Amino acid sequence: MTPPPTAGSLASLLGELRNLEELGRQAQGCDEELAVSAACELRERYPRWYATALAAMPVTFHKEFKREYEGHYPYQKIKHFLNGPRDKWALYLKMPKPLRSHGPWQYPLEQSFLGPLGEQRRLLLLALPQEDGGGKALPTLSLLAGLTERLPNALAVLGREQHGRVGLPVNDEYDLQRILHALLVLHFEDVRPEESTPSRAGGAYRIDFSCGGNGWRWKPSWPAIH
């Protein structure tokens, strides 16, 4: 029998959300070639993430979690966005300007993808304490989330010239790996960096960190952070 999912598996799912969000932004971005590639990768990765999340969380959360994917008229959510992230709104130019606020897309990024994905994040966070070890997982997850959110600001400080001294540049993923490793050892006794192969040719380089020897794995993406 397969063992029940743990809080670590839910935390891993939460850790993947940043990359999904970035793919969603790229899929509706200005660079057509990048958008097509991102949309294709998102259609591959999100369904796997979604299925794993449903298997990992208690069934009491399934109804709400599925609703954010499936949507219902007139609310078009993640399923619709995945099917046509670059579909144009046919009536866009015929509508009064006040009604064009979400742009020319049939399935706007914020309303149809990022918003519903944020609700799915909230449900995963609610499910964490119900899993074995969830009480310990939430503080660790909050710590990693905070580091991720504030990391671009920290990199900007490091790169700033001050008192006539040149800033410390972060030019590539190897520079970033050293900084992340240094930050993590302040909070965890056992931190092990591991390089991962990109999911597709020309895809994002990824650095995985195994933290504390307890199954936690942080998976920041160089393009997303940079």
N, C-alpha and C positions, 0 to 999 in steps of 0.2 A: 504493500500500500504506500502511495506517495505521502510523505509527511506534510502536515499543514503548512501553509506559507507563514513566514515569520515577519516581525516588524522590519527586519532588514530588507526583505523583499519589497515591502511597501515603500521603504525609504529609497531603495534603488529606483523604483518607478517614479517617485517624486524627483529624483535627481535627473531623470531623463527629460523632464518637462522643458527645461530651458532650451535644449536642442530642438525639440518639437516646435516650440514657439519661434525659434530663429528660422526654421525651415518654412513655417507659415508666413513669416514676414517676407522672406525671399520669394516665396511662391506668388506673392502679390506685389512684388517690387517692380522697379523700373527696368531692370536688366532682364530682357526677354529670355536670353539663353540661360542665365542663372535661374530664372523663375521656373522655366520648364523642367530643368534638372531637379530643383528643390521640390517642385510639386510631385514629381515622379518618386523621389525618395520618401517624401512625406506619406504618399499613398502606400508605400511598402512598410514604413516603420510604425505609423500610428496604429493600424489594425493589430499588429503584434503587441504593441504597448497596451492597447485597449483590452484585448483578450487576456493578457497576463494580469492586468489590474482587476478584471472581473473575477478571475480565479483566485486572486490573492486577498480580496476584501470580503468581509462578511456579507451574506446575502441581503441583509437589511438595507444595504446601501445600493443594491443593484438597480432598483427602479429609477432613483434620481440620477445615478451615474449614466444609465442608458439613455435617459431623456436628454442629457446634454449632448449625446452623440446623434441620436435619431431626430430630435426636434419634432415639431408638429405645426401644422398650418396655424397662423402665418409665420411661425418662428422657425427659421431655417438655420440649422446648427452644423456641427462638425461634419456629419455625413455629406451634407450639401456642399460645404466648402471643399472637401476632399475631391468630390466629383467634378467640380468646376471652379477652381480658385481664380481663374482668369476669365470667366464668363462675364461679359459686359451686360449691364442693366439696359435693356432695350429702350426704356422710356426715359433714360437719364436726361437727355437734352430737351425733352418735352415737358419736364417737370419744373415748377417754380424753383428759384434758387434756394429758398429756405428748406426745400425737401431734398436737396442734393447733398446734404451734409456728409453722408457716409461715402461719397465718391461714386465713380462710375461702375462699380462692381455689383454684380447680381448678388454675390455672397460676400459682404464686406468683412475684412479681416477681424476687426474688433468684435462685431456682433455675432459672426458666424463661426469664429474659431477661437480667438484668444479669450473672449468672455466665457464661453462654454468650457474651454480647457481650464480656465481659472476655477470654475465651479467643480470640475473633476478633481483638481488639486485640493480644494477645500474638503471634499468628501474623503479623499485618501488621508488627509491629515486627521480627520475625525475618526477614521478607522484605525489609525496607528495605536492608540491606547488599548484597543480591544484585542490586539495581537500579543503574543507572549513577548515580554520585554518592552512593550510599547511605552511604558512609563519612563524607561531609560532612553528610548529612541528619540522621543520628541525634543528634548534639550539638545541632543547631538545634531539632529536635523536642523533645528533652528540656528545652531552655531554655523553649520556648513552653508545654510542659505544666506545668513548674514555676511559671511566671508565672500560668497559669490557675488552678492549684490554690491558690496562696497569695494571689491577688488579693482574695478576700473578707476575709481577715485584714488586708491592707493598707488596704482601704477602711474597716474598723472603726477602725484606728489614726488615719486621717485625720479621721474623724468624732468622735473623742473629744476632749472639752474638757480642756485641760491648762494649768496655771499661770494660770488665769483667762482663758484665751483660748478663744474659741469654735472648735469643730472645723470642718473643711471638709466640708460636706454633699455627698453624691452623690445628687441627687434624680431624675435621669433619664438617658436614654441619651447626651445631649449632654455632661453632666458626665463620664460614664464615658469617652466618646470622648477627651476631653482628657487624662485620666489615662493611658489605655492608650497614646495617642500618645507621651506623655512617657516612659513606661516603655520603649517599643520603641526610641525614638531613642537610648537608652543602650546598646543592643545591636546596632542595625543602622544603617548609614549612610543608607540611602534607605527611608523609611517613608511610605507614601501611604494616607491613610484614604479609603474609598469607602463611600457609603451604599448599602444594598441594600433592595429592596422585600420586605416580608413575603411568605411563601409562601401565605398565605391571609388573608382579611379578618379584621382584629382579631388577626393573628398577631404573633409576636415581631419587634420591630425588630432589625435586625442591622447590625453595623458590620464591614466587611471591611478588613483592613490588608494591603497589599502590602509585603512586607519585603525589603529588600536588592536589589531589582531582579532577583531570581533565580527568580521564579515562585512563591515562598512566599506563601501567603495565609492569614491568621489570621482565623477567623470566629467570634468570641465572640458569645453571645446575651445580650442585656440581662436578660431574665427569669431565665435560668439562672445568671448571675453575681450578680445582685441578690438 
